[in-house]
Amino acid sequence: MKIRSLLFFLLLASGSAMAQEKKLLPIEEVQGVWTRRFMYDRQLVDHPLALQIPLMEARDPEVNVEFLKFKRQRKLSGWLAGFSTVFAFSTYLSKGSISEGFYWSAVGGVALANVYIGAVSNRHFNKALKRYNELSKAQMGLKLSSSGQTGVSVGITYPL
């Protein structure tokens, strides 16, 4: 009786451990003419920020750091765009208070900074995505395990 209960406990413990292990599904990039979309779990994702949950589920330090840099820089880019809009609108309302040279240099400088930050943030996202896909492909393969004295088992693992 004790052996049966011990075997049942071991089976239950191994089953719950397997249930907690999350399979990483690859994220494919679908390039359009003007758009960049992603395919994840048979769903089309329009924005890279929507991939935060699957990327963070990898629990890889490199993916986390790169994605959080991307997210922070996207937020900074949004703030810069908002500042530029407010500046342009306030200049329009108070005509003549700011010289044209200063206006165009300020708006142009913010636009250049925004383009640069956008390019750098996309580079961070691409690094995070590349690392995530490497991790998801690393789950595929052949596992050979020995179960003590009784025998050897072979299995193939792949993400569903």
N, C-alpha and C positions, 0 to 999 in steps of 0.2 A: 504494500500500500504506500509506503514511504517513497519507493522508487517512482511509482506512477505520479504522485503529487510533485515530486522533484522534477520529473520530465515535463509535466504540465506547466510548472512554474518557469522552467527554462524556455519552453516553447513560447509561452506568453511574453516573457521578457525579450526574447529575440524578435518576436513579431512587433512589439511596441517600438523597439529600437529601429527596425526596418521602416516602420510607419513614420518615425520622426525624421528619417533621412530624406531630404528633399532632393528630387531629381532636377537638375538644371537643364532647361530646354534652351536650345540655341536661339539666338536672335539674328534673323536675316535682314539685311538692308535691301530695300526695294527703291532703286533710284528712278525717279521720274524726270521729266524735262526741267521743271522748276521746283520740284518737291523732293523731300527725302522722307521716306516712310520705313517702318520696320514691321517685320512679321514675327510675332511671338505667340506661341501656343495656338496657331491657326487663326490669329486675330491680327488685323492690320492696325498699327499704332501710328498716329500722325505726328506726335511730338515726342522728342527724346526724353523730356521730363516725365512722361507717362511710364517710362521703363524703370523708374526708381525702385519699385518693389522687387521686380525680378533681379535687378543688379545687386541690390542690397542683400537678397537672400543667398547670394553666393558666399557671403561672409569671408570675403577675401580682402585683406588690407589694401592691396593695390587698386582693386576695383572701387572700394569705398573712397579712398583718397582722391582718385581721379574723378569719380562722379561728383563728389562733394565740391571739388574745385570747379568743375563745369557748372554746377548749380549756383555756386556763389558768384561766378563771373557772369552768368546769365542774369542774375538779380542786379548786379552792378550795371550791366548793359541796359536793363530796364530803367534803372534810376537815371542814368545818363540821358536816355531818350526822353524821359519825363521832364528832366531839367531843361533840355533843349526846347521842348514844346512850350513849357511855361515861360521860358526866356523869350521865345519868338512871339508868343501871345501878348506878353507884357510890353514888349517893344512896339507891337502893333497898336496897342491901346494908348500908349504914351508916345506918339510920333514926335520925332525930333529930339528926344531926350538922350538918345544914344547915337553915336556916329555910325555911319554905314560901314566903315572899315572895321570898327570894333565888333559890330553885329556879325558880319560875315566871318571874321576870324574866330569869334567865339563859337558860332554854329558849326563852322567848318572843323574847328579843333575837336569839338564834341563828337562830330560825325566820324572823324578819323579815329579817335579813341574808341568809339563804339565798334567800328569795323575791326580794329585790331583786337579788342577784347573778344569779339565774336569769333574771330579766327582762332584765337588761343583757346577759348572755351570749347570749340568744336574739336580741337586737337585732344583736349583732355577727355572729352566724351568718346572719341574714337579709340583712345588707349584703354579706357574702361571697358568698352564694348569688345575690343579685341581680346583682352584678358579674360573677360567673362566667357566668350565663345571658346577660348582655349580650355577653360575649366569644364565647360559643358561637354566638350569633345573628349576630355580626359576621363569622363565617366564611362565612355564606351570602351569596350575591350573584353578580354578574356580573363576570368578569375579562376585560379586554381587553389583550392583549399583542402587542407587535410583535416579530417575529423577524428583525430586521435589514432587509435589503434585499429579502428574498424574499416577505414577505407578513404578514398579520395573522391572528391566531387568536382565537377567542371561545370561552369556556367558562363553564359555570355550576358553582359550588361549593356543596356542601351537606354537612352531616355525615351519615354513614351510620348 
